[in-house]
Amino acid sequence: MNLIEIRAGLRRLEFEPATESENAAHYAAVEFVRPKPLRPGEKVCVPLGSQGSVLRELVGEPQLIETVKLERDQSEYRYRVRGPIAAMRAQHRSVG
């Protein structure tokens, strides 16, 4: 499965612990913008950096939350993806 790696246009990042007694975050939510819409069912990967020696990522199908009209017939598409934090896998298709 090809995933689109999101490295640009990041607007918001939230970490959510699984329970109040745990220190490490198990879930994350990321908002990002793109100049072009994603296709229905398309999944993205958002690198989250490392914790200890483990590189982490968030993989999921984002939801479109807002479309903003810009100058000259251009638009900005704001998405939100939420899910469990996972150890980073192999390379993904990097699109933005």
Buried (B, 14 or more C-beta within 10 A) or exposed (E): EEBBBBEEBEEEBEEEEEEEEEEEBEBBBBBBBBEEEBEEEEBBBBBBEEEEEEBBBBBBEBEEEEEEEEEEEEEBBBBBBBBEBBEBEEEBEEBE
